[in-house]
Amino acid sequence: MISRDLLGSVAGLLSLLISRGGECEEESLGEQVVPRCFRCLIATHLAPSAVEGGRVGWPEYEGASRVGGGFFAFCVREFRRDTAWAMSEENVEVVRRYFDAYDRGDIDGWKSLLAPEVEFRPLAAELMGGSRRGVEDVARTILEFLGSFASYSLSPEAFHDAGDQVVVVLHRSARSARSPAPIEDRFAELFSLRDGRIIRMRSFPRLRDALEAAGLSE
C-alpha cells in the first residue's frame, strides 16, 4: 500500500513543478532549501531520518525540501540541458524540412513552416526596400525572385545549431534569365524559430556575419 507520506510528497513535487518554472537556482524558505529549477527529475523519496540538518547529499546537487510529508533531492541541471538540446534539434529539423520542401517545389510545404508574423530580410534588402513581413508577402517576394532566373537551386551544406536560431551554409547554383553566365557562390542564412515555426530569416554574404548575429563563433 502506498504510504500517505509518499502520496503527499508526490503532490508536493507536482506543486513545485507547476509553480517553480525552469530557473536553475535555489530559494530559501525558512530553514528549507528549495531547488527552483525542477528540470532533471532525478527525484527520490527519502525518509526523514536520511536527512541531516535539513539537507541531503546528492552527487550533482545538494538541496532538500520538506514537501508534503516527505523529502526530495533533486538533480536540477541535466534534464534541463537535455530539454534545451531536444528543442534545438527540433529547430534544426524544422529548417531541414523547409529546405526539403523548397527543393521539391512544395510551396505550401515551406509556407506551412512560417509563423504568421515571419520576417524575411534577403541579401538585397536595401535594393528591395527593406524586409518583408507576413507569410504571403514573404512567399511572394521569394517566388518573384526565383522567377527572374532560368534556373536556381540552393543546397544546404551545414547547419549550425544556436538554440532558438539555426545558421545554414547554402551553396547556390543559378543561371539568370537575362544572361547565360552561371552563378556559383555560397552565403549563409540565419533562421530564428519559436514554437516550431520560423519567425525570422536573414541572409548574410559571409558565414562569419551570420554566426556572429546568432552569438556563435566560426
Rosetta blueprint (number, residue, H / E / L):
1 M L
2 I L
3 S L
4 R H
5 D H
6 L H
7 L H
8 G H
9 S H
10 V H
11 A H
12 G H
13 L H
14 L H
15 S H
16 L H
17 L H
18 I H
19 S H
20 R H
21 G L
22 G L
23 E L
24 C L
25 E L
26 E E
27 E E
28 S E
29 L E
30 G L
31 E L
32 Q E
33 V E
34 V E
35 P E
36 R L
37 C L
38 F L
39 R L
40 C L
41 L E
42 I E
43 A E
44 T E
45 H E
46 L E
47 A L
48 P H
49 S H
50 A H
51 V L
52 E E
53 G L
54 G L
55 R E
56 V L
57 G L
58 W L
59 P L
60 E L
61 Y L
62 E L
63 G L
64 A E
65 S E
66 R E
67 V E
68 G L
69 G L
70 G E
71 F E
72 F E
73 A E
74 F E
75 C E
76 V L
77 R L
78 E H
79 F H
80 R H
81 R H
82 D H
83 T H
84 A H
85 W H
86 A H
87 M H
88 S H
89 E H
90 E H
91 N H
92 V H
93 E H
94 V H
95 V H
96 R H
97 R H
98 Y H
99 F H
100 D H
101 A H
102 Y H
103 D H
104 R L
105 G L
106 D L
107 I H
108 D H
109 G H
110 W H
111 K H
112 S L
113 L L
114 L E
115 A E
116 P E
117 E E
118 V E
119 E E
120 F E
121 R E
122 P L
123 L L
124 A L
125 A L
126 E L
127 L L
128 M L
129 G L
130 G L
131 S L
132 R E
133 R E
134 G L
135 V H
136 E H
137 D H
138 V H
139 A H
140 R H
141 T H
142 I H
143 L H
144 E H
145 F H
146 L H
147 G H
148 S L
149 F E
150 A E
151 S E
152 Y E
153 S E
154 L E
155 S E
156 P E
157 E E
158 A E
159 F E
160 H E
161 D E
162 A L
163 G L
164 D L
165 Q E
166 V E
167 V E
168 V E
169 V E
170 L E
171 H E
172 R E
173 S E
174 A E
175 R E
176 S E
177 A L
178 R L
179 S L
180 P L
181 A L
182 P E
183 I E
184 E E
185 D E
186 R E
187 F E
188 A E
189 E E
190 L E
191 F E
192 S E
193 L E
194 R E
195 D L
196 G L
197 R E
198 I E
199 I E
200 R E
201 M E
202 R E
203 S E
204 F E
205 P L
206 R L
207 L H
208 R H
209 D H
210 A H
211 L H
212 E H
213 A H
214 A L
215 G L
216 L L
217 S L
218 E L
